[in-house]
Amino acid sequence: METIFGNLQGLKSSQLKQLQRLYHQRIPGDRITTPEFSQRLAAISTEVNQPVCAYINRRGQVIRVGVGTPRQTQIPLMELPRYGAERLSGIRCIATHLKPEPPNEAALTAMALQRLDALVVLNITGTGFTRRGGGATGYVKEAYLAHLTPQESRTLITSPAALKVEESQIQSPSWNISSPLDLDELADQDLVDLVENLEAEFQREFIAQEVDADHDRVLIVGLMTSEMTPLQFQDTLMELGRLVDTAGGDVLQTIQQKRSRVHPQTVVGEGKVQEIALTAQTLGVNLVVFDRDLSPSQVRNLEMQIGIRVVDRTEVILDIFAQRAQSRAGKLQVELAQLEYMQPRLAGRGRTMSRLGGGIGTRGPGETKLETERRAIGQRISRLQKEVNQLQAHRSRLRQRRQHQEVPSVALVGYTNAGKSTLLNALTNAEVYTADQLFATLDPTTRRLVIPHGEADKPQEILITDTVGFIHELPASLMDAFRATLEEVTEADALLHLVDLSHPAWLRHIRSVREILAQMPITPGPALVIFNKIDQANSETLALAREEFPLAVFISASQRLGLETLRQRLAKLIEYAVDSQ
């Protein structure tokens, strides 16, 4: 039996049968509708005293019937057969309306969200008349034909600077609404001609504005809750933009909302979800990134309503780690983090993962694909955890050997992109990969460094280790997976805490690093704060940093400024750390 969607309360069984019979109607392929079909739809709408919508594909088949407005009966975006900014969905909607007025904004927005070929609104009188032979037929007073139109003036932004774009610069979808038509005029409209011309225009516009076929076209969504300050919120969005850029995506726009708390189902409010879906359609976005962790149910709800892939901040970070890991140990830890993140999110990842329903024919031996996947991932996680434990034991033996040789060790720690690898290269002439990107290096690198001895005139040798960059609210799965790497921090005799002084949120970065260090199972050794990139910081920031941190060292690793002072202070730090053990 064909399904009827929407508000079915109070409908008689005879009325439901009339609605179901609409599925057996066929419209000529080159016509938007026929007078007979329009009148029949209006008759049913008159009888039930509610708007009725019929969705028709390009073969003229009715594929969905709903009781309610186009907004209330729209097809879930994930179920649309065609999707993309350069084409239409291949479906048109014939809708009745109980008031004599043109299509309203809600109906037109629903058309834009679904990228319908066309929207026809039939205004009915509500009285109807009787044909010879009996049977009430609703009377259509007038009809309106609406369709989307290309936006030639629309521009796409292809860099993190898109975070600063004013919303007024991005146009809302544009559409064309006809003057009132009678049913014969409506029936004369050539659907094939209309659709082919529109899609040709959309295709030209899309190609002209395409960013990079290999890059994700990303829409960032930020939610500012009551516990955040405006400055913290903007820093978070800027950082997420950098993360997306580092992962290889192009940020086209950022949408923001301010709420007292997170919406449990969709993070942001219902109206904002619709705005996100509409913006994604308008810009041709293929990925939406939220600035916070999402639960599996929130991801499912958002993807159903927006129609494209939705990921959270943690998934972006995991993707970067997967790209950056070079050593076997790094790849091992990244895979473990990804599997631990994925395991609770298996349910709902497409119909192929869904459970079998209960009842006759569904029971029996074997497992569903979902259960099989879960079991396989659980087994893989167990194996990886054993390997990570072996890795920890191996690194522990190496550290014990170094300690037995009585060579002091120092760990470089700091927020991601603070310049740790650049400093290691400058101090030791190492050739560690550096880039102005977040998490440019993941695998710890240890090098020997000769510095002056604290008391004696002779030089002394120490080991200095470059560690993975920290980040605000480092995902728990990464903390667990990278525990072998982070143990380099806890086992070191002393720490060099590097801070990017040119970053506007440098104070917050210091707090974030200290919070992560405080979570270590073993209290790290004494730390020396080093402010890097002083050549890019202004005088007010420098003065504030000197006042707040009078014992800090100020350098520019890339310009090799202050390195000799750093060596002297490092010698004193090592002397203090070794004596205090």
C-alpha positions as CSV (number, residue, x, y, z in Angstrom):
1,M,0.0,0.0,0.0
2,E,1.3,3.5,-0.9
3,T,2.3,5.6,2.0
4,I,0.7,9.0,2.7
5,F,2.9,11.5,4.6
6,G,2.1,14.5,6.8
7,N,-0.9,15.3,9.0
8,L,-3.3,12.4,8.7
9,Q,-5.3,13.0,11.9
10,G,-9.1,13.1,11.4
11,L,-8.9,11.6,7.8
12,K,-11.5,9.0,6.9
13,S,-10.5,5.8,5.3
14,S,-12.3,6.8,2.1
15,Q,-10.2,10.0,2.0
16,L,-7.0,8.0,2.6
17,K,-7.9,5.8,-0.4
18,Q,-8.4,8.8,-2.6
19,L,-4.9,10.0,-1.6
20,Q,-3.4,6.6,-2.3
21,R,-5.0,6.5,-5.7
22,L,-3.0,9.5,-6.7
23,Y,0.0,7.1,-6.9
24,H,-1.6,5.5,-9.9
25,Q,-1.8,8.7,-11.9
26,R,0.6,9.3,-14.7
27,I,1.5,12.8,-16.1
28,P,3.0,13.2,-19.7
29,G,6.8,13.4,-19.4
30,D,7.0,16.8,-21.1
31,R,4.1,18.4,-19.1
32,I,4.4,19.9,-15.6
33,T,0.8,18.8,-14.8
34,T,-2.5,18.3,-16.5
35,P,-5.8,20.1,-15.8
36,E,-7.4,16.7,-14.8
37,F,-4.7,15.9,-12.3
38,S,-4.7,19.4,-10.8
39,Q,-8.5,19.3,-10.4
40,R,-8.4,15.9,-8.8
41,L,-5.7,17.1,-6.3
42,A,-7.8,20.2,-5.6
43,A,-10.9,18.0,-5.1
44,I,-9.2,15.9,-2.4
45,S,-7.7,18.9,-0.8
46,T,-11.2,20.5,-0.6
47,E,-12.7,17.4,0.9
48,V,-10.0,17.0,3.6
49,N,-9.8,20.8,4.1
50,Q,-6.1,20.7,4.2
51,P,-3.3,21.5,1.7
52,V,-2.1,18.4,-0.3
53,C,1.2,18.0,-2.1
54,A,2.0,15.5,-4.9
55,Y,5.7,14.9,-5.8
56,I,6.3,13.7,-9.4
57,N,9.4,12.5,-11.1
58,R,10.5,13.2,-14.7
59,R,8.8,10.0,-15.9
60,G,5.5,11.5,-14.8
61,Q,5.1,9.1,-11.8
62,V,3.7,10.3,-8.5
63,I,6.4,9.2,-6.0
64,R,5.2,10.9,-2.8
65,V,1.8,12.2,-1.5
66,G,1.6,14.4,1.6
67,V,-1.1,16.1,3.5
68,G,0.3,19.6,4.5
69,T,2.3,22.4,3.0
70,P,5.4,21.9,0.9
71,R,7.5,22.7,4.0
72,Q,5.7,20.1,6.1
73,T,5.7,17.3,3.4
74,Q,9.2,17.8,1.9
75,I,11.3,14.8,1.0
76,P,14.2,14.2,3.4
77,L,17.3,15.5,1.6
78,M,19.1,12.2,2.0
79,E,16.4,10.4,0.1
80,L,16.5,12.7,-3.0
81,P,17.6,10.7,-6.0
82,R,19.8,13.5,-7.4
83,Y,21.7,16.1,-5.6
84,G,24.2,18.9,-6.3
85,A,24.5,22.7,-6.9
86,E,24.9,22.2,-10.7
87,R,21.6,20.3,-11.2
88,L,18.0,19.9,-10.1
89,S,16.6,16.9,-8.2
90,G,14.4,15.6,-11.0
91,I,11.3,16.0,-8.9
92,R,8.5,18.6,-9.1
93,C,5.8,19.4,-6.5
94,I,2.1,20.1,-7.2
95,A,0.7,21.7,-4.1
96,T,-2.7,23.0,-3.2
97,H,-3.2,26.1,-1.1
98,L,-6.4,27.1,0.8
99,K,-5.8,30.9,0.4
100,P,-5.8,32.9,-2.8
101,E,-2.1,34.1,-2.7
102,P,1.2,33.5,-4.4
103,P,3.6,30.8,-3.0
104,N,4.9,31.9,0.4
105,E,8.6,32.0,1.6
106,A,8.3,28.7,3.4
107,A,7.1,26.9,0.3
108,L,9.8,28.5,-1.9
109,T,12.5,27.6,0.7
110,A,11.3,24.0,0.6
111,M,11.6,24.1,-3.2
112,A,15.2,25.4,-2.9
113,L,16.2,22.9,-0.2
114,Q,15.0,20.0,-2.4
115,R,16.2,21.7,-5.6
116,L,12.9,20.8,-7.2
117,D,12.4,21.1,-11.0
118,A,9.4,23.2,-10.3
119,L,6.8,24.1,-7.7
120,V,3.1,24.5,-8.7
121,V,0.8,26.1,-6.2
122,L,-2.9,25.6,-6.9
123,N,-5.2,28.1,-5.0
124,I,-8.6,26.5,-4.4
125,T,-11.9,28.1,-3.5
126,G,-12.9,25.6,-0.9
127,T,-16.4,25.1,-2.5
128,G,-16.0,22.9,-5.5
129,F,-18.7,21.9,-8.0
130,T,-20.4,18.7,-9.2
131,R,-19.7,17.3,-12.6
132,R,-22.3,15.4,-14.6
133,G,-22.2,11.8,-13.5
134,G,-21.6,12.8,-9.9
135,G,-18.5,13.3,-7.8
136,A,-17.2,16.5,-6.3
137,T,-14.3,18.2,-8.0
138,G,-12.3,20.9,-6.3
139,Y,-12.3,24.2,-8.1
140,V,-8.9,25.7,-8.9
141,K,-9.2,29.5,-8.8
142,E,-5.6,30.2,-10.1
143,A,-2.2,28.6,-10.3
144,Y,1.4,29.8,-9.8
145,L,4.5,28.2,-11.3
146,A,7.8,28.8,-9.4
147,H,11.3,27.5,-10.1
148,L,14.9,28.3,-9.1
149,T,17.1,30.7,-11.0
150,P,20.9,30.8,-11.3
151,Q,22.8,33.5,-9.3
152,E,25.5,34.8,-11.6
153,S,26.7,37.3,-9.1
154,R,27.4,34.7,-6.4
155,T,31.1,34.3,-5.4
156,L,32.7,31.5,-3.5
157,I,35.4,32.1,-0.9
158,T,38.3,29.6,-1.0
159,S,40.4,30.4,2.1
160,P,40.2,30.6,5.9
161,A,39.5,34.3,5.3
162,A,35.9,33.1,4.6
163,L,35.4,33.1,8.3
164,K,35.2,36.9,8.1
165,V,32.6,37.0,5.3
166,E,29.5,39.0,6.1
167,E,26.3,37.0,5.6
168,S,25.0,39.8,3.3
169,Q,27.7,38.9,0.8
170,I,26.2,35.5,0.2
171,Q,22.9,35.7,-1.6
172,S,20.0,33.6,-0.6
173,P,18.6,31.3,-3.3
174,S,16.8,33.1,-6.0
175,W,13.6,32.0,-7.7
176,N,11.1,33.0,-10.3
177,I,7.3,33.1,-9.7
178,S,4.9,33.4,-12.6
179,S,1.9,35.6,-12.7
180,P,-1.4,33.9,-12.0
181,L,-2.2,31.2,-14.6
182,D,-5.3,29.2,-15.4
183,L,-5.0,25.4,-15.7
184,D,-4.8,25.4,-19.5
185,E,-1.9,27.9,-19.5
186,L,-0.2,25.8,-16.8
187,A,-0.6,22.6,-18.9
188,D,1.0,24.3,-21.9
189,Q,4.3,24.8,-20.0
190,D,7.1,22.6,-21.4
191,L,8.8,20.9,-18.5
192,V,11.7,19.4,-20.5
193,D,12.5,22.8,-22.1
194,L,12.4,24.5,-18.7
195,V,14.5,21.9,-16.9
196,E,17.2,21.6,-19.6
197,N,17.7,25.4,-19.8
198,L,17.9,25.8,-16.0
199,E,20.4,22.9,-15.6
200,A,22.5,24.3,-18.4
201,E,22.7,27.6,-16.6
202,F,23.4,25.9,-13.2
203,Q,26.1,23.8,-14.8
204,R,27.8,26.9,-16.3
205,E,27.7,28.8,-13.1
206,F,28.9,25.8,-11.1
207,I,32.0,25.2,-13.3
208,A,32.8,28.9,-13.3
209,Q,32.9,29.0,-9.5
210,E,34.3,25.6,-8.8
211,V,37.1,25.7,-6.2
212,D,39.1,22.5,-6.5
213,A,37.6,19.2,-7.4
214,D,40.0,17.4,-5.1
215,H,39.1,19.5,-2.1
216,D,36.0,19.3,0.2
217,R,33.8,22.4,-0.1
218,V,33.2,23.1,3.6
219,L,30.6,25.0,5.6
220,I,31.6,25.6,9.2
221,V,28.9,25.9,11.9
222,G,29.8,27.5,15.3
223,L,27.6,27.5,18.4
224,M,28.3,30.1,21.1
225,T,26.9,29.0,24.5
226,S,26.5,30.9,27.7
227,E,29.8,29.6,29.1
228,M,31.9,31.1,26.2
229,T,33.1,34.7,25.8
230,P,32.8,36.2,22.3
231,L,36.6,36.3,22.0
232,Q,36.9,32.6,22.9
233,F,34.2,31.8,20.4
234,Q,35.9,33.6,17.6
235,D,39.3,32.0,18.4
236,T,37.6,28.6,18.3
237,L,36.1,29.3,14.8
238,M,39.4,30.7,13.5
239,E,41.2,27.6,14.8
240,L,38.6,25.3,13.2
241,G,39.1,27.1,9.9
242,R,42.8,26.4,10.1
243,L,42.1,22.8,10.9
244,V,39.9,22.4,7.9
245,D,42.5,24.2,5.7
246,T,45.2,21.9,7.1
247,A,43.0,18.8,6.3
248,G,42.7,20.0,2.7
249,G,39.2,21.6,2.7
250,D,38.1,24.9,1.3
251,V,36.0,26.9,3.8
252,L,33.2,28.7,1.8
253,Q,31.3,30.2,4.7
254,T,30.8,30.1,8.5
255,I,27.3,30.1,10.1
256,Q,27.1,31.1,13.8
257,Q,24.3,30.8,16.4
258,K,24.1,32.0,20.0
259,R,22.1,29.7,22.3
260,S,22.1,29.3,26.1
261,R,22.7,25.5,25.6
262,V,23.2,22.9,23.0
263,H,20.1,21.5,21.3
264,P,20.1,17.8,22.2
265,Q,19.0,16.6,18.8
266,T,20.6,19.0,16.3
267,V,23.1,21.1,18.4
268,V,21.6,24.3,16.8
269,G,18.0,25.2,16.5
270,E,15.5,24.0,13.9
271,G,15.5,27.3,12.0
272,K,19.3,27.3,11.9
273,V,19.4,23.8,10.6
274,Q,17.2,24.9,7.7
275,E,19.5,27.9,7.1
276,I,22.5,25.5,7.0
277,A,20.8,23.2,4.5
278,L,19.8,26.2,2.3
279,T,23.3,27.7,2.4
280,A,24.9,24.3,1.6
281,Q,22.6,24.1,-1.4
282,T,23.3,27.7,-2.5
283,L,27.1,27.3,-2.3
284,G,27.4,23.8,-3.5
285,V,28.9,22.6,-0.2
286,N,29.7,18.9,0.2
287,L,30.8,18.9,3.9
288,V,29.5,20.6,7.1
289,V,31.9,20.8,10.0
290,F,30.7,21.7,13.6
291,D,32.9,23.4,16.1
292,R,32.3,20.8,18.8
293,D,32.0,17.0,19.3
294,L,28.7,15.5,18.0
295,S,27.0,12.5,19.4
296,P,26.2,9.7,16.8
297,S,22.4,10.6,17.0
298,Q,23.2,14.3,16.4
299,V,25.2,13.4,13.3
300,R,22.4,11.2,12.0
301,N,19.7,13.9,12.6
302,L,21.8,16.6,11.0
303,E,22.7,14.5,7.9
304,M,19.0,13.6,7.4
305,Q,17.9,17.3,7.5
306,I,20.9,18.9,5.7
307,G,21.4,16.2,3.1
308,I,25.2,16.1,3.1
309,R,28.0,14.7,5.2
310,V,28.4,16.2,8.7
311,V,31.5,15.8,10.8
312,D,32.7,17.3,14.1
313,R,36.0,18.9,15.2
314,T,37.4,15.6,16.5
315,E,36.9,13.9,13.1
316,V,38.8,16.8,11.3
317,I,41.7,16.4,13.8
318,L,41.8,12.7,13.3
319,D,41.9,13.2,9.5
320,I,44.9,15.5,9.8
321,F,46.6,13.0,12.1
322,A,46.0,10.3,9.5
323,Q,47.6,12.4,6.8
324,R,50.6,13.5,8.9
325,A,51.6,10.2,10.6
326,Q,54.8,8.9,8.9
327,S,56.3,6.2,11.2
328,R,54.8,2.9,11.9
329,A,54.2,3.9,15.5
330,G,52.4,7.1,14.5
331,K,50.2,5.2,12.0
332,L,49.4,2.6,14.7
333,Q,48.3,5.2,17.2
334,V,46.2,7.1,14.6
335,E,44.4,4.0,13.5
336,L,43.6,3.2,17.2
337,A,42.2,6.7,17.7
338,Q,40.1,6.5,14.6
339,L,38.6,3.1,15.5
340,E,37.9,4.1,19.1
341,Y,36.1,7.2,17.6
342,M,34.2,5.2,15.0
343,Q,33.0,2.3,17.2
344,P,30.1,4.0,18.9
345,R,29.1,5.7,15.6
346,L,28.6,2.6,13.5
347,A,24.8,2.5,14.0
348,G,23.1,4.6,11.4
349,R,26.0,4.9,9.0
350,G,23.8,4.1,6.0
351,R,21.3,1.4,5.4
352,T,23.9,-1.3,4.9
353,M,24.8,-1.1,8.5
354,S,21.2,-1.1,9.9
355,R,19.9,-3.9,12.0
356,L,17.5,-6.6,10.7
357,G,14.0,-6.1,11.8
358,G,12.3,-8.6,14.2
359,G,9.7,-11.0,13.0
360,I,9.2,-13.9,10.6
361,G,12.0,-14.4,8.1
362,T,14.5,-12.2,10.0
363,R,15.7,-14.6,12.7
364,G,18.3,-17.2,12.3
365,P,22.0,-18.0,12.6
366,G,24.6,-15.4,11.8
367,E,25.0,-11.8,12.5
368,T,23.8,-8.5,11.0
369,K,26.5,-6.5,9.2
370,L,26.4,-3.9,12.0
371,E,27.2,-6.6,14.6
372,T,29.9,-8.1,12.4
373,E,31.6,-4.7,12.0
374,R,31.4,-3.9,15.7
375,R,33.0,-7.3,16.5
376,A,35.7,-6.8,13.9
377,I,36.5,-3.3,15.1
378,G,36.6,-4.5,18.8
379,Q,39.1,-7.2,17.9
380,R,41.2,-4.8,15.9
381,I,41.2,-2.3,18.8
382,S,42.4,-5.0,21.2
383,R,45.3,-5.9,18.9
384,L,46.3,-2.3,18.4
385,Q,46.2,-1.6,22.1
386,K,48.6,-4.6,22.6
387,E,50.9,-3.1,20.0
388,V,50.8,0.3,21.6
389,N,51.6,-1.2,24.9
390,Q,54.6,-3.0,23.3
391,L,55.6,0.4,21.8
392,Q,55.4,2.0,25.3
393,A,57.6,-0.8,26.7
394,H,60.1,-0.4,23.9
395,R,60.3,3.4,24.4
396,S,60.5,2.9,28.1
397,R,63.6,0.7,27.6
398,L,65.2,3.3,25.4
399,R,64.6,6.0,28.0
400,Q,66.0,3.8,30.7
401,R,69.1,3.2,28.6
402,R,69.5,7.0,28.1
403,Q,69.0,7.6,31.8
404,H,71.6,4.9,32.6
405,Q,74.0,6.8,30.4
406,E,73.1,9.9,32.5
407,V,72.3,12.0,29.6
408,P,69.7,14.7,30.6
409,S,66.6,14.9,28.5
410,V,64.3,17.9,27.6
411,A,60.9,17.7,25.9
412,L,59.6,20.5,23.7
413,V,55.9,21.0,24.3
414,G,53.4,23.6,23.2
415,Y,50.3,24.4,21.3
416,T,50.2,23.2,17.7
417,N,52.0,25.4,15.2
418,A,53.9,27.2,18.0
419,G,57.2,26.4,16.1
420,K,58.6,23.4,18.0
421,S,60.0,21.7,15.0
422,T,61.5,24.9,13.7
423,L,63.2,25.4,17.0
424,L,64.5,21.8,17.1
425,N,66.0,22.4,13.6
426,A,67.5,25.7,14.6
427,L,69.2,24.3,17.7
428,T,70.4,20.9,16.4
429,N,70.5,21.3,12.6
430,A,67.9,18.5,12.4
431,E,65.8,18.2,9.2
432,V,62.4,17.8,10.8
433,Y,59.5,18.7,8.5
434,T,58.1,22.2,9.2
435,A,55.1,24.1,7.8
436,D,52.8,26.8,8.8
437,Q,50.1,24.3,9.5
438,L,48.4,22.7,12.5
439,F,50.0,19.3,13.5
440,A,52.6,19.5,10.7
441,T,54.6,16.8,12.6
442,L,53.2,14.0,14.7
443,D,56.0,11.6,15.4
444,P,58.4,12.5,18.2
445,T,61.9,13.3,17.1
446,T,64.9,13.1,19.5
447,R,68.2,14.9,18.8
448,R,71.4,15.5,20.7
449,L,72.2,19.1,21.6
450,V,75.4,20.5,23.1
451,I,74.9,23.3,25.6
452,P,77.2,25.1,28.2
453,H,77.5,23.3,31.5
454,G,75.9,25.1,34.4
455,E,79.0,25.2,36.5
456,A,82.0,23.8,34.6
457,D,83.5,25.5,31.6
458,K,83.2,22.4,29.5
459,P,80.1,21.8,27.3
460,Q,77.5,19.1,28.1
461,E,75.3,16.9,25.9
462,I,71.6,16.6,26.3
463,L,68.7,15.0,24.4
464,I,65.9,17.2,23.2
465,T,62.6,15.7,21.9
466,D,60.0,17.4,19.7
467,T,56.5,16.2,20.7
468,V,53.1,16.3,19.1
469,G,51.4,19.7,19.3
470,F,48.7,20.2,21.8
471,I,45.3,21.8,21.1
472,H,42.4,23.2,23.1
473,E,40.2,20.3,24.2
474,L,42.4,17.6,22.8
475,P,40.1,14.7,21.9
476,A,40.1,12.0,24.6
477,S,40.7,9.2,22.0
478,L,43.8,11.0,20.9
479,M,45.1,11.4,24.5
480,D,44.7,7.6,24.9
481,A,46.2,6.6,21.6
482,F,49.2,9.0,21.9
483,R,50.0,8.0,25.5
484,A,53.3,6.5,24.3
485,T,54.3,9.7,22.6
486,L,53.1,11.8,25.5
487,E,55.2,9.7,27.9
488,E,58.2,11.4,26.4
489,V,56.9,14.5,28.2
490,T,56.5,12.9,31.6
491,E,59.9,11.1,31.5
492,A,61.9,14.1,30.5
493,D,64.0,15.9,33.1
494,A,62.6,19.2,32.1
495,L,60.2,20.9,29.6
496,L,60.5,23.7,27.2
497,H,57.0,25.2,26.8
498,L,57.0,27.0,23.5
499,V,54.4,29.7,22.9
500,D,53.5,31.5,19.7
501,L,53.4,35.1,20.8
502,S,52.1,36.4,17.5
503,H,48.8,34.4,18.0
504,P,46.0,36.6,19.4
505,A,45.0,33.8,21.8
506,W,48.5,33.0,23.2
507,L,47.4,33.3,26.8
508,R,44.6,30.8,26.2
509,H,47.1,28.5,24.5
510,I,49.3,28.5,27.6
511,R,46.3,27.5,29.8
512,S,45.3,24.7,27.4
513,V,48.9,23.2,27.4
514,R,49.1,23.4,31.2
515,E,45.6,21.7,31.5
516,I,46.8,18.8,29.3
517,L,50.1,18.5,31.3
518,A,48.1,18.5,34.5
519,Q,46.2,15.4,33.2
520,M,49.5,13.4,32.8
521,P,49.7,10.3,35.1
522,I,53.2,11.4,36.2
523,T,53.9,15.1,37.0
524,P,56.3,16.5,34.4
525,G,59.6,18.1,35.3
526,P,60.2,21.9,35.7
527,A,59.3,23.9,32.6
528,L,60.8,27.0,31.0
529,V,58.4,29.2,29.0
530,I,59.8,30.3,25.7
531,F,57.9,32.9,23.6
532,N,58.5,32.3,19.9
533,K,57.8,34.5,16.8
534,I,58.7,37.8,18.6
535,D,59.5,39.3,15.2
536,Q,55.7,39.0,14.4
537,A,54.3,40.2,17.7
538,N,53.5,43.9,18.4
539,S,55.2,45.9,21.2
540,E,52.1,45.9,23.5
541,T,51.9,42.0,23.4
542,L,55.7,41.8,24.1
543,A,55.4,44.2,27.1
544,L,52.4,42.2,28.5
545,A,54.3,38.9,28.1
546,R,57.4,40.3,29.9
547,E,55.2,41.5,32.7
548,E,53.2,38.3,33.1
549,F,56.2,35.9,32.6
550,P,59.4,37.7,33.8
551,L,61.4,34.5,33.8
552,A,60.5,33.6,30.2
553,V,62.9,33.6,27.2
554,F,62.0,35.5,24.0
555,I,63.1,34.2,20.7
556,S,62.4,33.8,17.0
557,A,63.3,30.3,15.9
558,S,62.9,31.1,12.2
559,Q,65.1,34.2,12.4
560,R,67.5,32.6,14.9
561,L,67.0,35.4,17.4
562,G,67.7,34.8,21.1
563,L,69.0,31.3,20.7
564,E,72.2,31.9,22.6
565,T,70.2,33.2,25.5
566,L,68.0,30.1,25.3
567,R,71.1,27.8,25.5
568,Q,72.3,29.6,28.6
569,R,68.9,29.4,30.3
570,L,68.5,25.8,29.2
571,A,71.8,24.9,30.9
572,K,70.5,26.4,34.2
573,L,67.2,24.6,33.8
574,I,68.9,21.2,33.3
575,E,71.2,21.9,36.3
576,Y,68.2,22.7,38.5
577,A,66.2,19.7,37.2
578,V,69.0,17.2,37.8
579,D,69.9,18.5,41.3
580,S,66.3,18.5,42.4
581,Q,65.7,14.8,41.5
